[in-house]
Amino acid sequence: MSDDEQRHRRPHPAQRRNAALTQGAADALCVEPRRILGLAGEHLAERELEHHGLRVVARNVRTRFGEIDLICRDARGYTFVEVKTRRAGSFVAAIEAVDARKAARLAALAQGWLAHRGERDAVWRIVIAALTVSAQGTRVELLDLDRS
């Protein structure tokens, strides 16, 4: 297809979707309940990690390859945290939401972040913060992901 044909197939700016509808609204009234649950889960996970002696150094680090929810540091090195929050009784438990493919992507994101900072040789690990929300409260489990 020629450049002229491609240009004519593109929608006119007036025919494009409204940017406000596609970028997600910022006010609390338009935020999806699932997003609110996720943000609350990240906050609770952060408190639990701090309770275990980890200091948060970055939140929601986005790259073109994906996102790292939390990056923490302690005397042993860096901890890259994937936060998974589910309601009790969900079809898939929070801890089961990270499969081998997702774990490999997290490892690649961690290595890329360290390389970007010039710390390729730093000690690091991946932790899954699995939160289960029920009427009785929220249970937080921290699971080290085996990278072997």
N, CA, C and O of each residue as an XYZ file, in Angstrom:
592
protein
N       0.849     -1.171      0.000
C       0.000      0.000      0.000
C       0.897      1.238      0.000
O       1.849      1.316      0.776
N       0.598      2.187     -0.855
C       1.421      3.392     -0.961
C       1.156      4.332      0.211
O       0.170      4.189      0.934
N       2.070      5.307      0.381
C       1.911      6.299      1.449
C       0.623      7.084      1.278
O      -0.057      7.387      2.258
N       0.276      7.422      0.010
C      -0.962      8.170     -0.248
C      -2.192      7.370      0.192
O      -3.124      7.912      0.786
N      -2.171      6.060     -0.116
C      -3.311      5.224      0.267
C      -3.428      5.118      1.782
O      -4.532      5.162      2.326
N      -2.279      4.976      2.474
C      -2.302      4.895      3.930
C      -2.802      6.200      4.543
O      -3.577      6.193      5.500
N      -2.351      7.313      3.980
C      -2.747      8.612      4.503
C      -4.260      8.802      4.391
O      -4.892      9.356      5.291
N      -4.832      8.338      3.279
C      -6.265      8.508      3.075
C      -7.088      7.554      3.932
O      -8.269      7.810      4.167
N      -6.504      6.481      4.396
C      -7.229      5.527      5.237
C      -7.252      5.961      6.698
O      -8.093      5.495      7.467
N      -6.338      6.846      7.092
C      -6.300      7.300      8.474
C      -7.531      8.156      8.766
O      -7.970      8.922      7.908
N      -8.089      8.032      9.967
C      -9.265      8.845     10.280
C      -8.901     10.317     10.404
O      -7.805     10.676     10.833
N      -9.824     11.130     10.026
C      -9.678     12.570     10.188
C      -9.621     12.854     11.691
O     -10.280     12.150     12.456
N      -8.856     13.863     12.150
C      -8.763     14.140     13.586
C     -10.120     14.235     14.272
O     -10.256     13.819     15.423
N     -11.112     14.768     13.599
C     -12.440     14.889     14.202
C     -13.100     13.520     14.369
O     -14.016     13.370     15.178
N     -12.637     12.508     13.601
C     -13.217     11.178     13.685
C     -12.513     10.289     14.709
O     -12.986      9.190     14.998
N     -11.395     10.748     15.258
C     -10.661      9.963     16.261
C     -11.424      9.948     17.571
O     -12.286     10.791     17.822
N     -11.086      8.963     18.407
C     -11.747      8.895     19.704
C     -11.358     10.083     20.573
O     -10.258     10.623     20.453
N     -12.251     10.472     21.427
C     -12.013     11.563     22.354
C     -10.874     11.175     23.294
O     -10.952     10.134     23.947
N      -9.817     11.986     23.380
C      -8.651     11.682     24.213
C      -9.034     11.511     25.665
O      -8.453     10.671     26.352
N      -9.990     12.278     26.156
C     -10.402     12.179     27.556
C     -11.001     10.812     27.857
O     -10.908     10.334     28.987
N     -11.611     10.180     26.869
C     -12.203      8.867     27.074
C     -11.168      7.747     27.027
O     -11.378      6.689     27.621
N     -10.079      7.961     26.345
C      -9.093      6.892     26.190
C      -7.937      6.991     27.168
O      -7.209      6.011     27.325
N      -7.731      8.100     27.823
C      -6.590      8.255     28.720
C      -6.934      7.992     30.166
O      -6.040      8.036     31.012
N      -8.169      7.724     30.490
C      -8.543      7.456     31.872
C      -8.691      8.749     32.650
O      -7.797      9.594     32.643
N      -9.785      8.893     33.296
C     -10.033     10.123     34.049
C      -9.255     10.104     35.359
O      -9.000      9.040     35.924
N      -8.886     11.265     35.827
C      -8.083     11.379     37.041
C      -8.930     11.491     38.300
O      -8.463     11.144     39.385
N     -10.159     11.965     38.179
C     -10.948     12.152     39.393
C     -11.469     10.819     39.916
O     -11.677      9.876     39.153
N     -11.674     10.757     41.218
C     -12.036      9.510     41.890
C     -13.376      8.954     41.416
O     -13.599      7.746     41.507
N     -14.256      9.788     40.923
C     -15.567      9.314     40.496
C     -15.503      8.463     39.232
O     -16.391      7.644     38.996
N     -14.467      8.646     38.420
C     -14.372      7.925     37.153
C     -13.347      6.794     37.182
O     -13.136      6.138     36.162
N     -12.710      6.551     38.319
C     -11.702      5.500     38.403
C     -12.410      4.160     38.575
O     -13.336      4.040     39.378
N     -11.981      3.170     37.832
C     -12.567      1.839     37.905
C     -12.376      1.249     39.299
O     -11.329      1.458     39.911
N     -13.358      0.520     39.814
C     -13.208     -0.113     41.126
C     -11.995     -1.047     41.178
O     -11.342     -1.168     42.214
N     -11.699     -1.707     40.049
C     -10.535     -2.592     39.998
C      -9.235     -1.826     40.208
O      -8.316     -2.311     40.867
N      -9.167     -0.626     39.642
C      -7.977      0.221     39.792
C      -7.831      0.693     41.236
O      -6.723      0.750     41.767
N      -8.961      1.032     41.869
C      -8.930      1.448     43.274
C      -8.424      0.302     44.143
O      -7.608      0.515     45.040
N      -8.904     -0.914     43.880
C      -8.457     -2.089     44.620
C      -6.951     -2.282     44.443
O      -6.244     -2.575     45.407
N      -6.466     -2.120     43.224
C      -5.038     -2.273     42.957
C      -4.198     -1.232     43.668
O      -3.149     -1.555     44.225
N      -4.645      0.014     43.655
C      -3.902      1.077     44.341
C      -3.877      0.856     45.847
O      -2.847      1.052     46.492
N      -5.007      0.450     46.402
C      -5.057      0.150     47.833
C      -4.126     -1.018     48.157
O      -3.441     -1.006     49.180
N      -4.105     -2.021     47.289
C      -3.218     -3.166     47.488
C      -1.754     -2.761     47.466
O      -0.966     -3.240     48.282
N      -1.381     -1.881     46.541
C       0.007     -1.415     46.481
C       0.385     -0.663     47.753
O       1.502     -0.800     48.252
N      -0.542      0.127     48.271
C      -0.274      0.871     49.501
C      -0.074     -0.079     50.685
O       0.856      0.095     51.472
N      -0.945     -1.080     50.810
C      -0.813     -2.048     51.901
C       0.458     -2.884     51.749
O       1.125     -3.186     52.739
N       0.790     -3.256     50.519
C       2.014     -4.024     50.278
C       3.237     -3.200     50.679
O       4.175     -3.719     51.284
N       3.215     -1.922     50.339
C       4.320     -1.039     50.686
C       4.512     -0.980     52.198
O       5.643     -1.033     52.681
N       3.418     -0.871     52.946
C       3.521     -0.848     54.414
C       4.085     -2.162     54.952
O       4.897     -2.161     55.877
N       3.657     -3.271     54.377
C       4.146     -4.577     54.818
C       5.644     -4.737     54.528
O       6.393     -5.265     55.350
N       6.062     -4.278     53.356
C       7.479     -4.354     52.994
C       8.322     -3.495     53.936
O       9.403     -3.908     54.355
N       7.829     -2.305     54.268
C       8.545     -1.438     55.213
C       8.632     -2.100     56.581
O       9.643     -1.974     57.273
N       7.575     -2.806     56.972
C       7.568     -3.545     58.241
C       8.657     -4.621     58.253
O       9.190     -4.956     59.311
N       8.983     -5.158     57.081
C      10.029     -6.174     56.944
C      11.412     -5.557     56.696
O      12.355     -6.280     56.373
N      11.542     -4.250     56.840
C      12.850     -3.600     56.734
C      13.254     -3.141     55.351
O      14.410     -2.777     55.136
N      12.325     -3.150     54.406
C      12.629     -2.696     53.051
C      12.222     -1.232     52.891
O      11.200     -0.797     53.420
N      13.035     -0.485     52.156
C      12.754      0.924     51.887
C      12.388      1.055     50.408
O      13.138      0.610     49.539
N      11.251      1.656     50.128
C      10.800      1.834     48.745
C      11.640      2.926     48.089
O      11.741      4.040     48.601
N      12.244      2.588     46.941
C      13.046      3.571     46.203
C      12.359      4.030     44.916
O      12.718      5.069     44.361
N      11.370      3.261     44.436
C      10.636      3.656     43.223
C       9.293      2.947     43.199
O       9.147      1.834     43.703
N       8.308      3.622     42.596
C       6.958      3.071     42.465
C       6.523      3.138     41.005
O       6.822      4.100     40.298
N       5.819      2.112     40.571
C       5.227      2.081     39.229
C       6.194      2.519     38.138
O       5.911      3.445     37.377
N       7.325      1.853     38.070
C       8.336      2.153     37.053
C       7.878      1.553     35.735
O       7.748      0.335     35.611
N       7.636      2.402     34.757
C       7.129      1.955     33.456
C       8.233      2.008     32.407
O       8.997      2.970     32.322
N       8.291      0.952     31.620
C       9.170      0.925     30.457
C       8.318      0.460     29.284
O       7.141      0.139     29.449
N       8.911      0.427     28.116
C       8.133     -0.056     26.965
C       7.898     -1.563     27.042
O       7.098     -2.106     26.280
N       8.595     -2.242     27.961
C       8.448     -3.688     28.098
C       7.500     -4.093     29.216
O       7.130     -5.263     29.318
N       7.101     -3.140     30.058
C       6.209     -3.470     31.163
C       6.400     -2.529     32.334
O       7.031     -1.478     32.219
N       5.840     -2.931     33.463
C       5.876     -2.090     34.649
C       6.326     -2.881     35.867
O       5.970     -4.048     36.031
N       7.114     -2.232     36.719
C       7.501     -2.794     38.007
C       6.711     -2.014     39.052
O       6.813     -0.790     39.122
N       5.920     -2.722     39.868
C       5.059     -2.046     40.837
C       5.863     -1.300     41.895
O       5.657     -0.104     42.103
N       6.774     -1.995     42.561
C       7.585     -1.375     43.614
C       9.025     -1.858     43.501
O       9.277     -3.026     43.207
N       9.956     -0.955     43.735
C      11.362     -1.326     43.838
C      11.819     -0.898     45.220
O      11.698      0.267     45.600
N      12.340     -1.851     45.959
C      12.752     -1.604     47.338
C      14.231     -1.911     47.510
O      14.865     -2.515     46.644
N      14.764     -1.483     48.645
C      16.179     -1.717     48.931
C      16.315     -2.017     50.419
O      15.616     -1.439     51.252
N      17.216     -2.922     50.734
C      17.614     -3.161     52.115
C      19.099     -3.485     52.111
O      19.757     -3.342     51.081
N      19.634     -3.916     53.238
C      21.070     -4.178     53.338
C      21.517     -5.292     52.389
O      22.685     -5.334     52.002
N      20.608     -6.191     52.011
C      20.963     -7.312     51.137
C      20.947     -6.959     49.665
O      21.559     -7.671     48.868
N      20.273     -5.889     49.269
C      20.220     -5.511     47.866
C      18.846     -5.003     47.473
O      18.081     -4.524     48.311
N      18.542     -5.114     46.187
C      17.272     -4.631     45.653
C      16.215     -5.724     45.692
O      16.515     -6.911     45.564
N      14.978     -5.294     45.871
C      13.831     -6.193     45.797
C      12.828     -5.581     44.827
O      12.363     -4.459     45.027
N      12.499     -6.328     43.778
C      11.522     -5.900     42.789
C      10.214     -6.597     43.135
O      10.160     -7.824     43.213
N       9.162     -5.815     43.340
C       7.914     -6.348     43.877
C       6.787     -6.240     42.857
O       6.525     -5.176     42.296
N       6.137     -7.367     42.637
C       4.913     -7.420     41.831
C       3.763     -7.565     42.815
O       3.709     -8.535     43.572
N       2.847     -6.611     42.810
C       1.714     -6.627     43.731
C       0.498     -7.199     43.010
O       0.118     -6.730     41.937
N      -0.100     -8.213     43.612
C      -1.315     -8.820     43.070
C      -2.372     -8.787     44.162
O      -2.186     -9.358     45.236
N      -3.477     -8.117     43.882
C      -4.558     -7.983     44.853
C      -5.812     -8.628     44.286
O      -6.204     -8.362     43.150
N      -6.426     -9.467     45.083
C      -7.657    -10.148     44.664
C      -8.656    -10.126     45.816
O      -8.276    -10.047     46.985
N      -9.919    -10.195     45.473
C     -10.953    -10.362     46.486
C     -11.016    -11.841     46.859
O     -10.767    -12.707     46.021
N     -11.347    -12.127     48.110
C     -11.510    -13.516     48.542
C     -12.560    -14.175     47.663
O     -13.593    -13.571     47.374
N     -12.311    -15.389     47.242
C     -13.248    -16.107     46.397
C     -13.064    -15.856     44.909
O     -13.832    -16.372     44.097
N     -12.056    -15.071     44.541
C     -11.788    -14.838     43.120
C     -11.427    -16.148     42.436
O     -10.926    -17.076     43.071
N     -11.683    -16.211     41.153
C     -11.414    -17.424     40.390
C      -9.933    -17.805     40.461
O      -9.596    -18.981     40.600
N      -9.046    -16.799     40.365
C      -7.607    -17.036     40.441
C      -7.076    -16.339     41.686
O      -7.283    -15.138     41.866
N      -6.394    -17.088     42.544
C      -5.801    -16.501     43.743
C      -4.704    -15.520     43.340
O      -4.111    -15.638     42.268
N      -4.446    -14.561     44.205
C      -3.448    -13.527     43.902
C      -2.089    -14.137     43.596
O      -1.413    -13.714     42.659
N      -1.696    -15.108     44.365
C      -0.366    -15.712     44.196
C      -0.273    -16.497     42.886
O       0.816    -16.634     42.330
N      -1.395    -17.012     42.386
C      -1.399    -17.791     41.148
C      -1.394    -16.915     39.902
O      -1.275    -17.425     38.788
N      -1.521    -15.610     40.079
C      -1.613    -14.706     38.939
C      -0.263    -14.455     38.267
O      -0.206    -13.825     37.210
N       0.821    -14.942     38.868
C       2.149    -14.765     38.281
C       2.638    -16.121     37.785
O       3.011    -16.990     38.572
N       2.628    -16.281     36.464
C       3.095    -17.528     35.868
C       4.565    -17.394     35.457
O       5.189    -16.359     35.692
N       5.106    -18.435     34.850
C       6.527    -18.443     34.468
C       6.851    -17.321     33.476
O       7.917    -16.711     33.554
N       5.942    -17.054     32.557
C       6.180    -15.998     31.562
C       6.237    -14.623     32.234
O       7.104    -13.808     31.919
N       5.313    -14.374     33.158
C       5.306    -13.104     33.881
C       6.559    -12.988     34.751
O       7.139    -11.907     34.853
N       6.977    -14.072     35.370
C       8.189    -14.072     36.202
C       9.415    -13.741     35.353
O      10.281    -12.981     35.786
N       9.493    -14.304     34.153
C      10.620    -14.017     33.256
C      10.612    -12.556     32.838
O      11.666    -11.927     32.748
N       9.425    -12.012     32.582
C       9.330    -10.594     32.222
C       9.761     -9.707     33.375
O      10.446     -8.707     33.162
N       9.367    -10.060     34.601
C       9.786     -9.288     35.776
C      11.307     -9.312     35.931
O      11.919     -8.292     36.250
N      11.915    -10.478     35.705
C      13.369    -10.589     35.809
C      14.050     -9.714     34.750
O      15.045     -9.050     35.041
N      13.520     -9.713     33.536
C      14.095     -8.884     32.478
C      13.938     -7.399     32.803
O      14.855     -6.613     32.568
N      12.780     -7.014     33.340
C      12.566     -5.621     33.742
C      13.543     -5.221     34.843
O      14.099     -4.123     34.818
N      13.748     -6.115     35.808
C      14.674     -5.833     36.910
C      16.093     -5.641     36.382
O      16.778     -4.690     36.759
N      16.527     -6.543     35.514
C      17.876     -6.442     34.956
C      18.035     -5.175     34.125
O      19.086     -4.535     34.165
N      17.011     -4.816     33.382
C      17.054     -3.583     32.584
C      17.136     -2.349     33.462
O      17.885     -1.420     33.160
N      16.372     -2.331     34.547
C      16.391     -1.189     35.464
C      17.764     -1.037     36.109
O      18.292      0.069     36.220
N      18.329     -2.157     36.530
C      19.663     -2.122     37.144
C      20.718     -1.678     36.129
O      21.607     -0.896     36.466
N      20.630     -2.163     34.910
C      21.585     -1.786     33.865
C      21.494     -0.289     33.575
O      22.512      0.383     33.407
N      20.283      0.218     33.518
C      20.072      1.646     33.254
C      20.722      2.505     34.343
O      21.186      3.612     34.071
N      20.752      1.994     35.560
C      21.354      2.716     36.684
C      22.845      2.416     36.843
O      23.491      2.954     37.741
N      23.391      1.564     35.980
C      24.808      1.212     36.079
C      25.110      0.277     37.237
O      26.214      0.292     37.782
N      24.126     -0.542     37.616
C      24.296     -1.450     38.749
C      24.025     -2.900     38.344
O      23.348     -3.637     39.061
N      24.551     -3.294     37.207
C      24.312     -4.652     36.696
C      24.698     -5.750     37.679
O      24.085     -6.818     37.687
N      25.704     -5.500     38.504
C      26.200     -6.525     39.423
C      25.526     -6.496     40.783
O      25.920     -7.245     41.676
N      24.529     -5.656     40.962
C      23.848     -5.547     42.250
C      23.102     -6.848     42.577
O      22.646     -7.558     41.680
N      22.989     -7.141     43.855
C      22.222     -8.295     44.315
C      20.745     -7.907     44.274
O      20.366     -6.821     44.713
N      19.915     -8.809     43.740
C      18.496     -8.494     43.637
C      17.663     -9.756     43.707
O      18.153    -10.870     43.522
N      16.380     -9.543     43.982
C      15.416    -10.645     44.027
C      14.049    -10.110     43.618
O      13.825     -8.901     43.566
N      13.155    -11.027     43.334
C      11.790    -10.664     42.987
C      10.871    -11.219     44.073
O      11.002    -12.370     44.488
N       9.947    -10.384     44.520
C       8.975    -10.788     45.535
C       7.577    -10.526     44.988
O       7.310     -9.482     44.392
N       6.702    -11.487     45.201
C       5.301    -11.301     44.867
C       4.586    -10.929     46.165
O       4.642    -11.671     47.146
N       3.922     -9.789     46.165
C       3.097     -9.391     47.297
C       1.664     -9.760     46.930
O       1.018     -9.082     46.131
N       1.182    -10.846     47.526
C      -0.151    -11.362     47.214
C      -1.109    -10.919     48.308
O      -0.980    -11.324     49.463
N      -2.073    -10.085     47.934
C      -3.045     -9.578     48.897
C      -4.408    -10.170     48.595
O      -4.863    -10.173     47.451
N      -5.052    -10.672     49.640
C      -6.394    -11.214     49.507
C      -7.310    -10.397     50.404
O      -7.133    -10.365     51.622
N      -8.288     -9.738     49.798
C      -9.203     -8.855     50.515
C     -10.493     -9.607     50.807
O     -11.114    -10.170     49.905
N     -10.890     -9.609     52.079
C     -12.147    -10.251     52.474
C     -12.867     -9.347     53.466
O     -12.359     -8.290     53.839
N     -14.049     -9.769     53.886
C     -14.821     -8.995     54.861
C     -14.091     -8.931     56.203
O     -14.299     -7.994     56.974
N     -13.250     -9.903     56.483
C     -12.514     -9.944     57.745
C     -11.239     -9.097     57.710
O     -10.616     -8.891     58.752
N     -10.847     -8.613     56.557
C      -9.637     -7.809     56.425
C      -8.828     -8.239     55.217
O      -9.309     -8.972     54.352
N      -7.595     -7.772     55.177
C      -6.719     -8.068     54.046
C      -5.524     -8.878     54.525
O      -4.830     -8.495     55.466
N      -5.298     -9.999     53.864
C      -4.140    -10.841     54.176
C      -3.045    -10.528     53.160
O      -3.283    -10.528     51.953
N      -1.841    -10.262     53.669
C      -0.701     -9.948     52.809
C       0.312    -11.082     52.938
O       0.756    -11.410     54.039
N       0.669    -11.669     51.811
C       1.701    -12.702     51.771
C       2.835    -12.224     50.874
O       2.594    -11.750     49.764
N       4.060    -12.346     51.347
C       5.229    -11.997     50.545
C       5.919    -13.296     50.168
O       6.320    -14.073     51.035
N       6.055    -13.524     48.870
C       6.642    -14.762     48.370
C       7.840    -14.449     47.504
O       7.712    -13.775     46.482
N       9.017    -14.939     47.907
C      10.212    -14.786     47.082
C      10.084    -15.676     45.854
O       9.753    -16.856     45.961
N      10.343    -15.112     44.713
C      10.280    -15.866     43.471
C      11.644    -16.487     43.220
O      12.654    -15.784     43.208
N      11.680    -17.767     43.023
C      12.925    -18.468     42.755
C      13.354    -18.175     41.331
O      12.599    -18.420     40.390
N      14.580    -17.642     41.164
C      15.049    -17.269     39.826
C      15.943    -18.350     39.217
O      16.547    -18.116     38.170
N      16.041    -19.492     39.822
C      16.926    -20.536     39.287
C      16.332    -21.272     38.123
O      16.965    -22.175     37.575
